[in-house]
């Protein structure tokens, strides 16, 4: 697995960045593409749904994991 890389996002008009490994970033982009949703919109949704105790990068990693688990259980 690669080291985290800082990625820029725009959430509700505000620029921010998250540090994610290439593998998680690629999976996150693929999920957004499959949902026909801009990556910034999906990140904003995750940001709104996460608790205050969790950072955005961790929330995105868990979102990717849950998406994978859902697809595996549906197969």
C-alpha positions, 0 to 999 in steps of 0.5 A: 500500500502506498503512503498517503498523498494530500488531495484537494477537494471543494466541499460546499464552496470551501477548499480542503485537502485530505491525505489518502493512499492511492488505492483509496483515492482510486477506489473513491473516484471509481465509486463516484464515477459509478454513481455518476456523481462528482467526487466533490459532491460525494466528499461533501455528502460523506463530510455531512454524514461523518461525526465530529470525532472522525476526520474526513480522510478516515470517513472516506476510507470507511465509506470505500470499505463499506461500499466494497463490503456491500458489493461483496455481500450483494454478489 
